[in-house]
Amino acid sequence: MTTRRRFTKAEKKQILNEHFDNGLSTSLLSRKHGIHAVTLYAWRRQSMSENKKPKNNIEDRLEEQLETENERLEAENKALKESIAEAHLERIVLKKALDLQLKKARRSRRSQLAKKLKQHNRKKSQQKS
């Protein structure tokens, strides 16, 4: 019969850090330290419930990368929205300018047609007299 081994808080923390920092599996750690896997899960749960979340460097790095990527994408999204808004405003201004040009051209064309009609009517009236 084996005696039950007691681990200090520092030893528990060191073993849990191997799991979180190095990414070692629970089964591998349990064999390495001669501890049942259920005991490791209990330590982890206890550590988390004490608000002493074990630091997981791999997860922390991944989270930092995701946050950085998210910030970059948000900045890119903002820039794209601004360029779309600018293009939309430019389109509105160009459309108004085109409408003004078309109105001016129509007026000019109407006045030209009116002059030709007057000239034509004068010629007709002169031919009749």
Secondary structure, DSSP 8 states (H G I E B T S, - for coil): --------HHHHHHHHHHHHHH---HHHHHHHHT--HHHHHHHHHHHHHTT-----HHHHHHHHHHHHHHHHHHHHHHHHHHHHHHHHHHHHHHHHHHHHHHHHHHHHHHHHHHHHHHHHHHHHHHHH-
